């Protein structure tokens, strides 16, 4: 397990793609390890509060998929590689807790797609986002033609894909690709502070908020509002819901137990 490192900082699990000599490019081995580590995190729901994904080194979050490896693929092998990438990014989306991308450099191709699979994206000033696959005679293969359009709108997304244009951190924020931009030296600390703030909230409620929004976005508004109503009501049967309201009335900090 030397291509993906998982470390815990308090209640926050940091997942680092660790292939700095290749700018953290995604190959089959990295995807295999990432998939396994995500499964390990999902299997420990009591401890899990927030996940942060980032890249090793100071140059790249993930610079893309490994083109040297891709160049040797035929159509059937390329389909399998794309399916693997889609499966891993779907596993990120399926984690029950918020997943944050701390984009600390290049997030191109598969790296941009990896960030798009996360719930919240924060970037350093040196971050670069883009889907440059058409330069190679290809298109994005890990969801870039789909998640990017859903994140920033279809016209702007198609423009970025067909021109292969790379955008810097400030433009990425303006487009809605990231929430905030921090100085490079402050990204880790700032993201950790945000993640710890989330971890202090009622964990059952945080999970419910993520799940309810995800389900609701796939439904008509009336159906989505009904989903919210039901999820809201269920929280009144939880220990955390009762504790949170009682603590507010008693003017003290809540002590959540995660159930």
Rosetta blueprint (number, residue, H / E / L):
1 X L
2 X L
3 X L
4 X E
5 X E
6 X E
7 X E
8 X E
9 X E
10 X L
11 X L
12 X E
13 X E
14 X E
15 X E
16 X E
17 X E
18 X L
19 X L
20 X H
21 X H
22 X H
23 X L
24 X L
25 X L
26 X E
27 X L
28 X H
29 X H
30 X H
31 X H
32 X H
33 X H
34 X H
35 X H
36 X H
37 X H
38 X H
39 X H
40 X H
41 X H
42 X H
43 X L
44 X L
45 X L
46 X L
47 X L
48 X L
49 X L
50 X E
51 X E
52 X E
53 X E
54 X E
55 X E
56 X L
57 X L
58 X L
59 X L
60 X E
61 X E
62 X E
63 X L
64 X L
65 X E
66 X L
67 X H
68 X H
69 X H
70 X H
71 X L
72 X L
73 X L
74 X L
75 X H
76 X H
77 X H
78 X H
79 X H
80 X H
81 X H
82 X H
83 X H
84 X H
85 X H
86 X H
87 X H
88 X H
89 X H
90 X H
91 X H
92 X H
93 X H
94 X H
95 X L
96 X L
97 X L
98 X E
99 X E
100 X E
101 X E
102 X E
103 X E
104 X L
105 X L
106 X E
107 X E
108 X E
109 X L
110 X H
111 X H
112 X H
113 X H
114 X H
115 X H
116 X H
117 X L
118 X L
119 X L
120 X E
121 X E
122 X E
123 X E
124 X E
125 X L
126 X L
127 X L
128 X E
129 X E
130 X E
131 X L
132 X L
133 X H
134 X H
135 X H
136 X H
137 X L
138 X L
139 X L
140 X L
141 X L
142 X L
143 X L
144 X H
145 X H
146 X H
147 X H
148 X H
149 X H
150 X H
151 X H
152 X H
153 X L
154 X H
155 X H
156 X H
157 X H
158 X H
159 X H
160 X H
161 X H
162 X H
163 X H
164 X L
165 X L
166 X L
167 X E
168 X E
169 X H
170 X H
171 X H
172 X H
173 X H
174 X H
175 X H
176 X L
177 X L
178 X L
179 X L
180 X E
181 X E
182 X E
183 X L
184 X H
185 X H
186 X H
187 X H
188 X H
189 X H
190 X H
191 X H
192 X H
193 X H
194 X H
195 X H
196 X H
197 X H
198 X H
199 X H
200 X L
201 X L
202 X L
203 X H
204 X H
205 X H
206 X H
207 X H
208 X H
209 X H
210 X H
211 X H
212 X H
213 X H
214 X H
215 X H
216 X H
217 X L
218 X L
219 X L
220 X L
221 X H
222 X H
223 X H
224 X H
225 X H
226 X H
227 X H
228 X H
229 X H
230 X H
231 X H
232 X H
233 X H
234 X H
235 X H
236 X H
237 X H
238 X L
239 X H
240 X H
241 X H
242 X H
243 X H
244 X H
245 X H
246 X H
247 X H
248 X H
249 X H
250 X L
251 X L
252 X L
253 X L
254 X L
255 X L
256 X L
257 X L
258 X L
259 X L
